[in-house]
Amino acid sequence: MPKCNSCGKRGLFLKIEEDTGLCLECNEQFAKTGKVLTEKITQAKNAATVNTEPADIVQNCKDIERFGNELIQLHRRFKIEPSNELLDLITTYKKMGELAANQTH
């Protein structure tokens, strides 16, 4: 019998998303919030690549780290394993922010 990994609903006719293991309601909530955070990460990434001021780059990298961690928390709340790509992205921009911060001193 299908069971949602997040809310625990179960039923013979319950539709579960194959890639997330979530019922349609939980999957919609996850996707909606995840999309907003992903857009914020993308905006910060784009800004970090065009900025030339180290202080601005540091702030963009901090934003990426913050929004990335919020996205990881969202994954955990819905009992979904965050991708290695997301974890690597956060680590990369954390290091980039540290390098940029060292340039301001």
QUITAGI-V755368 format. One record per helix or strand of 2 or more residues. SS is the DSSP state (H for helix, E for strand). FROM is the first residue (numbers start at 0). TO is the last residue. Records with the same first field share a line. If there is no record, write none. Layout:
SS = FROM-TO, FROM-TO
//
This chain:
E = 1-2, 9-10
H = 23-49, 53-76, 83-102
//
